[in-house]
Amino acid sequence: MAFSMLQLFLLGALGPRLVDELDVTPTLLGLTTTIGFGTAAVLSPVGGRVVDRFGPRRSLVALLLVSAVALALIGAAPGPGFLLAAVALGGLPQALANPATNKAILAAVPPARRGSVTGMKQSGVQLGAFAAGLPLAALAGGAGWRGAVWTAAATAVGAAVWALRGLPADRRTDPAPPRTSARQAEPGADPEPEPEPRDATGWLAAFSLFLGCGIASVNTYVSLFGAERLGMGPTAAAALVAVLGVAGIAGRVGWSKAARPGRAEWLPGLLAGGAVVAAALFAASLYASPLVWAAAVAAGAFAVSGNAVSMVLVMQRAAPGRAGRDSARVSAGFFAGFAVGPPLFGLLAQADRYGPGWLLVAAEFAAAGAVATTWALRERRRASRGAA
């Protein structure tokens, strides 16, 4: 999970060097996020089918090797056009990441531990941010930004070797045959409606779309907000991202462990509500700047954690043989939100209207909460009818 998005974190951390050496404008640097996540959103449905067909181990090996190639090409980029093409290639590992890791967990982890393990693997995204922002950025100071990116590429190859040697061999899992009730088997009986195992994925994809819009805006602009509007120095502003990442790791592990069947359905709405509070705290920090630290913690603990809980729900509800495709469907919504959110916020930030920008983020999180709560209520009514 860390390697699937490492290229985008590196571009953010090494942005000043890229602007100086490759004549990359700040606007073009921001466009890398849209291209990376837009490509991932488009490829996610295909990635899910690939994982279901070829299995998690081969898919993870491919993910890591393509990540290595994309990173190597970024390190060799002579100019902006080549850089954007390499970033687009890096969208493929993002599309494979959730389907492949979810299926690996289903194959190798006992059911009782899947929630906590899912939270740990989802926290890998924040681990990638930490690696880009601290050790690799420090390496760039001595070896140059290209050397830092090539080091990351070589490490991805090492991770691919580990995946090949350490994960269980792939087994093709075909979808279970349709279930036929005794009543349906009777001649002339009216067919009963079949369960809808994929019904949840549409709702979770819509939830993830709105959630992704808000999270991407926070990730992209919180440091700039701290520097431009709150008078923070570059180091302190960058520390906001670190706080967000650490809180996200803790939140993803904790909330995923708590996402047991019967309770998990209500967690996305709860987390979206906490995310609305985080956005409100960002807006309030315009008048009381210390609140920005509480806002960063809340955004990590609630907003960032929402995607991990979505992945737990997908694994709990996926039909046999469909975990990859269902994971990809939800991930596509999340990636689409990441592609759409920052440009909308950026229009307000460019006009120095951060207050309305944070209110927009609050509205996006509120929309995510409305979708999640509506779905949870539908699930409760469906369960009540089934019990009756």
C-alpha positions as CSV (number, residue, x, y, z in Angstrom):
1,M,0.0,0.0,0.0
2,A,2.9,2.4,0.7
3,F,4.5,1.8,-2.6
4,S,1.2,2.1,-4.6
5,M,1.1,5.8,-3.8
6,L,4.7,6.6,-2.9
7,Q,5.3,8.4,-6.2
8,L,2.7,11.1,-5.4
9,F,4.0,11.6,-1.9
10,L,7.5,12.0,-3.3
11,L,6.4,14.5,-5.9
12,G,4.8,16.6,-3.1
13,A,7.9,16.3,-0.8
14,L,10.3,17.0,-3.6
15,G,8.2,19.6,-5.3
16,P,10.5,22.6,-4.8
17,R,13.4,20.7,-6.4
18,L,11.2,19.7,-9.3
19,V,10.1,23.3,-9.8
20,D,13.7,24.5,-9.9
21,E,15.2,21.7,-12.1
22,L,12.4,20.7,-14.5
23,D,10.6,24.0,-14.9
24,V,7.5,22.4,-13.4
25,T,5.0,25.1,-12.5
26,P,3.1,24.9,-9.2
27,T,-0.1,24.4,-11.2
28,L,1.5,21.5,-13.2
29,L,2.8,20.0,-10.0
30,G,-0.8,20.0,-8.6
31,L,-2.0,18.4,-11.8
32,T,0.1,15.3,-11.0
33,T,-2.4,14.4,-8.3
34,T,-5.3,14.6,-10.7
35,I,-3.6,12.6,-13.4
36,G,-2.4,9.9,-10.9
37,F,-5.7,9.4,-9.2
38,G,-7.7,9.9,-12.4
39,T,-5.8,7.1,-14.1
40,A,-6.3,4.9,-11.0
41,A,-10.0,5.6,-11.0
42,V,-10.3,4.6,-14.7
43,L,-8.2,1.5,-14.3
44,S,-9.7,0.2,-11.1
45,P,-12.5,-1.9,-12.6
46,V,-9.9,-3.6,-14.9
47,G,-7.5,-4.0,-12.0
48,G,-10.2,-5.7,-9.9
49,R,-10.9,-8.2,-12.7
50,V,-7.1,-8.8,-13.1
51,V,-6.7,-9.6,-9.4
52,D,-9.7,-12.0,-9.4
53,R,-8.3,-13.8,-12.4
54,F,-4.6,-14.0,-11.6
55,G,-4.7,-14.0,-7.8
56,P,-3.2,-11.6,-5.1
57,R,0.4,-12.8,-5.1
58,R,1.0,-12.3,-8.8
59,S,-1.0,-9.1,-8.7
60,L,1.1,-7.7,-5.8
61,V,4.4,-8.7,-7.5
62,A,3.1,-6.8,-10.7
63,L,2.0,-3.8,-8.6
64,L,5.5,-3.5,-7.0
65,L,7.4,-4.0,-10.2
66,V,5.3,-1.4,-12.1
67,S,5.8,1.0,-9.1
68,A,9.5,0.5,-9.5
69,V,9.3,1.2,-13.2
70,A,7.2,4.4,-12.6
71,L,9.6,5.6,-9.9
72,A,12.6,4.9,-12.1
73,L,11.0,6.9,-15.0
74,I,10.2,9.8,-12.7
75,G,13.8,9.8,-11.6
76,A,14.9,9.9,-15.3
77,A,12.4,12.5,-16.4
78,P,14.0,15.2,-18.5
79,G,11.0,17.5,-18.5
80,P,7.3,17.9,-17.4
81,G,5.8,15.9,-20.2
82,F,7.8,12.8,-19.4
83,L,7.1,13.3,-15.7
84,L,3.3,13.3,-16.3
85,A,3.5,10.2,-18.4
86,A,5.4,8.4,-15.6
87,V,2.8,9.5,-13.1
88,A,0.1,8.2,-15.3
89,L,1.8,4.8,-15.4
90,G,1.9,4.9,-11.6
91,G,-1.9,4.9,-11.6
92,L,-1.8,1.2,-12.4
93,P,-0.3,0.2,-9.0
94,Q,-2.9,2.3,-7.3
95,A,-5.7,0.5,-9.2
96,L,-4.3,-2.9,-8.1
97,A,-3.5,-2.0,-4.5
98,N,-6.8,-2.5,-2.6
99,P,-8.1,-5.5,-4.7
100,A,-4.8,-7.3,-4.4
101,T,-4.1,-6.6,-0.7
102,N,-7.7,-7.4,0.3
103,K,-7.6,-10.7,-1.5
104,A,-4.2,-11.5,0.1
105,I,-5.8,-10.9,3.5
106,L,-8.8,-13.2,2.6
107,A,-6.3,-15.9,1.5
108,A,-3.8,-15.7,4.4
109,V,-5.5,-14.2,7.5
110,P,-8.0,-15.9,9.8
111,P,-11.4,-14.2,9.8
112,A,-11.1,-13.0,13.4
113,R,-8.0,-11.0,12.6
114,R,-9.0,-9.5,9.2
115,G,-10.3,-6.3,10.6
116,S,-7.2,-5.3,12.5
117,V,-4.9,-6.5,9.7
118,T,-6.9,-4.5,7.1
119,G,-6.4,-1.4,9.3
120,M,-2.7,-2.0,9.4
121,K,-2.4,-2.5,5.7
122,Q,-4.5,0.6,5.0
123,S,-2.1,2.6,7.2
124,G,0.6,1.7,4.7
125,V,-0.5,4.8,2.7
126,Q,0.4,7.0,5.6
127,L,3.7,5.1,6.0
128,G,4.5,6.0,2.4
129,A,3.9,9.7,3.2
130,F,6.2,9.4,6.2
131,A,8.9,7.7,4.0
132,A,8.6,10.4,1.4
133,G,8.6,13.3,3.8
134,L,11.5,12.2,6.1
135,P,14.1,9.6,5.0
136,L,13.8,10.0,1.3
137,A,13.5,13.8,1.5
138,A,16.6,13.8,3.7
139,L,18.4,11.5,1.2
140,A,17.5,14.0,-1.6
141,G,19.5,16.6,0.3
142,G,22.7,14.6,-0.2
143,A,22.2,12.4,-3.2
144,G,19.8,14.7,-5.2
145,W,16.2,14.2,-5.8
146,R,16.8,11.7,-8.6
147,G,18.9,9.6,-6.4
148,A,16.2,9.5,-3.7
149,V,13.6,8.4,-6.3
150,W,15.8,5.7,-7.7
151,T,16.4,4.4,-4.2
152,A,12.7,4.1,-3.8
153,A,12.5,2.3,-7.1
154,A,15.1,-0.2,-6.0
155,T,13.3,-0.8,-2.7
156,A,10.1,-1.5,-4.6
157,V,12.0,-4.3,-6.5
158,G,13.1,-5.8,-3.1
159,A,9.5,-5.7,-1.9
160,A,8.4,-7.5,-5.1
161,V,10.9,-10.3,-4.3
162,W,9.5,-10.5,-0.8
163,A,5.9,-10.8,-2.1
164,L,6.9,-13.5,-4.5
165,R,8.6,-15.6,-1.7
166,G,6.4,-14.7,1.3
167,L,2.8,-14.8,0.1
168,P,0.7,-18.0,-0.4
169,A,0.5,-19.4,-3.9
170,D,-2.4,-18.1,-5.9
171,R,-5.6,-20.2,-6.3
172,R,-8.3,-19.2,-8.8
173,T,-11.5,-18.7,-7.0
174,D,-14.6,-18.9,-9.1
175,P,-17.9,-17.3,-8.1
176,A,-20.2,-19.5,-6.2
177,P,-23.2,-20.9,-8.2
178,P,-26.5,-19.2,-7.7
179,R,-28.4,-20.4,-4.7
180,T,-31.8,-21.9,-5.3
181,S,-34.3,-22.2,-2.5
182,A,-36.6,-25.1,-2.1
183,R,-39.5,-23.0,-3.1
184,Q,-37.8,-21.9,-6.3
185,A,-37.2,-25.6,-7.1
186,E,-40.9,-26.3,-7.1
187,P,-42.5,-26.4,-10.6
188,G,-44.5,-23.3,-11.3
189,A,-43.2,-21.4,-8.2
190,D,-42.6,-17.7,-8.5
191,P,-38.9,-16.9,-8.3
192,E,-37.8,-15.3,-5.0
193,P,-35.5,-12.3,-5.1
194,E,-31.8,-13.3,-4.7
195,P,-29.6,-11.5,-2.2
196,E,-27.7,-8.6,-3.6
197,P,-24.1,-9.1,-2.5
198,R,-22.9,-6.2,-4.6
199,D,-25.5,-3.7,-3.4
200,A,-23.1,-2.5,-0.7
201,T,-20.4,-1.6,-3.1
202,G,-22.4,1.0,-4.9
203,W,-23.2,2.8,-1.7
204,L,-19.6,2.5,-0.4
205,A,-18.3,3.8,-3.8
206,A,-20.6,6.9,-3.5
207,F,-19.5,7.3,0.2
208,S,-15.8,7.0,-0.9
209,L,-16.3,9.6,-3.7
210,F,-17.4,12.3,-1.3
211,L,-14.9,11.2,1.4
212,G,-12.0,11.3,-1.2
213,C,-12.9,14.8,-2.3
214,G,-12.5,16.1,1.3
215,I,-9.5,14.1,2.2
216,A,-7.6,15.0,-0.9
217,S,-8.2,18.7,-0.3
218,V,-6.9,18.4,3.3
219,N,-3.8,16.5,2.2
220,T,-3.0,18.9,-0.6
221,Y,-3.6,22.2,1.0
222,V,-3.3,21.9,4.8
223,S,0.4,22.8,4.7
224,L,-0.1,25.7,2.4
225,F,-3.0,26.9,4.5
226,G,-0.8,26.9,7.6
227,A,2.0,28.8,5.9
228,E,-0.1,31.4,4.0
229,R,-3.0,32.1,6.4
230,L,-1.8,31.1,9.8
231,G,1.7,32.5,9.6
232,M,3.4,29.1,10.3
233,G,7.0,28.5,9.2
234,P,7.7,25.8,6.6
235,T,8.8,23.2,9.2
236,A,5.7,23.7,11.4
237,A,3.4,23.7,8.3
238,A,4.9,20.5,7.1
239,A,4.4,19.0,10.6
240,L,0.7,19.4,10.1
241,V,1.0,16.7,7.4
242,A,3.0,14.5,9.8
243,V,0.3,14.9,12.5
244,L,-2.4,14.0,10.0
245,G,-0.5,10.9,9.0
246,V,0.2,9.6,12.5
247,A,-3.4,10.2,13.5
248,G,-4.5,8.4,10.3
249,I,-2.4,5.3,11.1
250,A,-3.8,5.1,14.6
251,G,-7.4,5.7,13.4
252,R,-7.2,3.2,10.5
253,V,-5.9,0.4,12.8
254,G,-8.3,1.2,15.6
255,W,-11.5,1.7,13.7
256,S,-10.9,-1.3,11.4
257,K,-10.4,-3.5,14.4
258,A,-13.8,-2.2,15.8
259,A,-15.5,-2.9,12.5
260,R,-17.3,-6.1,13.4
261,P,-20.4,-7.3,11.5
262,G,-23.4,-5.6,12.9
263,R,-21.4,-2.6,14.0
264,A,-19.3,-1.9,11.0
265,E,-22.3,-0.7,8.9
266,W,-22.7,2.3,11.2
267,L,-19.0,3.3,11.3
268,P,-18.8,5.1,8.0
269,G,-21.5,7.6,9.0
270,L,-19.9,8.1,12.4
271,L,-16.5,8.7,10.9
272,A,-17.9,11.1,8.3
273,G,-19.5,13.1,11.2
274,G,-16.2,13.3,12.9
275,A,-14.7,14.5,9.6
276,V,-17.2,17.3,9.4
277,V,-16.0,18.5,12.9
278,A,-12.4,18.4,11.6
279,A,-13.3,20.6,8.6
280,A,-15.1,23.0,11.0
281,L,-12.0,23.2,13.2
282,F,-9.9,24.1,10.1
283,A,-12.3,26.9,9.4
284,A,-12.3,28.0,13.0
285,S,-8.5,28.1,13.1
286,L,-8.7,31.2,10.9
287,Y,-9.7,32.9,14.1
288,A,-7.9,30.8,16.7
289,S,-4.8,29.3,14.9
290,P,-3.9,26.6,17.6
291,L,-7.1,24.8,16.5
292,V,-5.4,23.7,13.3
293,W,-3.5,21.1,15.3
294,A,-6.8,19.6,16.7
295,A,-8.2,19.8,13.2
296,A,-5.3,17.8,11.8
297,V,-5.7,15.1,14.5
298,A,-9.4,14.9,13.9
299,A,-9.0,14.7,10.1
300,G,-6.6,11.7,10.5
301,A,-8.6,9.9,13.2
302,F,-11.9,10.2,11.4
303,A,-11.7,11.2,7.7
304,V,-8.6,9.2,6.8
305,S,-9.9,6.2,8.7
306,G,-13.1,6.0,6.6
307,N,-11.5,4.2,3.6
308,A,-10.1,1.5,5.8
309,V,-13.5,0.7,7.3
310,S,-14.9,0.7,3.7
311,M,-12.4,-2.0,2.8
312,V,-13.4,-4.1,5.8
313,L,-17.0,-3.9,4.8
314,V,-16.1,-5.0,1.2
315,M,-14.3,-8.1,2.5
316,Q,-17.2,-8.9,4.9
317,R,-19.8,-8.7,2.1
318,A,-18.0,-9.7,-1.1
319,A,-19.4,-12.8,-2.9
320,P,-16.9,-15.6,-3.5
321,G,-14.5,-14.8,-6.3
322,R,-15.6,-11.1,-6.4
323,A,-13.5,-9.5,-3.6
324,G,-11.1,-8.0,-6.2
325,R,-13.8,-6.5,-8.4
326,D,-15.8,-5.2,-5.4
327,S,-12.7,-3.7,-3.8
328,A,-11.9,-2.0,-7.1
329,R,-15.4,-0.6,-7.5
330,V,-15.2,1.1,-4.1
331,S,-11.6,2.2,-4.7
332,A,-12.6,3.8,-8.1
333,G,-15.0,6.1,-6.2
334,F,-12.3,7.0,-3.7
335,F,-9.8,7.8,-6.4
336,A,-12.3,9.8,-8.4
337,G,-12.8,11.9,-5.3
338,F,-9.1,12.5,-5.0
339,A,-9.0,13.6,-8.6
340,V,-11.9,16.0,-8.3
341,G,-11.6,17.5,-4.8
342,P,-8.3,19.5,-5.0
343,P,-9.1,21.4,-8.1
344,L,-12.3,22.6,-6.6
345,F,-10.6,23.6,-3.3
346,G,-7.7,25.1,-5.3
347,L,-10.0,27.6,-7.0
348,L,-11.0,29.0,-3.6
349,A,-7.4,28.8,-2.2
350,Q,-6.1,30.7,-5.2
351,A,-8.6,33.5,-4.4
352,D,-7.4,33.4,-0.7
353,R,-10.9,32.2,0.4
354,Y,-9.8,29.4,2.7
355,G,-12.9,29.8,4.9
356,P,-15.3,28.9,2.1
357,G,-12.8,26.2,1.1
358,W,-13.1,24.4,4.4
359,L,-16.8,24.8,4.4
360,L,-16.8,23.1,1.0
361,V,-14.8,20.2,2.6
362,A,-17.3,20.0,5.4
363,A,-20.1,19.8,2.9
364,E,-18.3,16.9,1.1
365,F,-17.8,15.0,4.3
366,A,-21.5,15.7,5.2
367,A,-22.6,14.2,1.9
368,A,-20.4,11.2,2.6
369,G,-22.1,10.8,6.0
370,A,-25.6,11.1,4.4
371,V,-24.9,8.4,1.9
372,A,-23.4,6.1,4.6
373,T,-26.2,6.6,7.1
374,T,-28.9,6.1,4.4
375,W,-27.2,2.8,3.5
376,A,-26.9,1.7,7.1
377,L,-30.6,2.3,7.7
378,R,-31.5,0.3,4.6
379,E,-29.4,-2.5,5.9
380,R,-31.1,-2.5,9.2
381,R,-34.6,-2.5,7.6
382,R,-33.5,-5.4,5.3
383,A,-32.2,-7.3,8.3
384,S,-35.5,-6.7,10.2
385,R,-37.5,-8.0,7.3
386,G,-35.2,-11.1,7.1
387,A,-35.7,-11.8,10.8
388,A,-39.5,-11.5,10.5
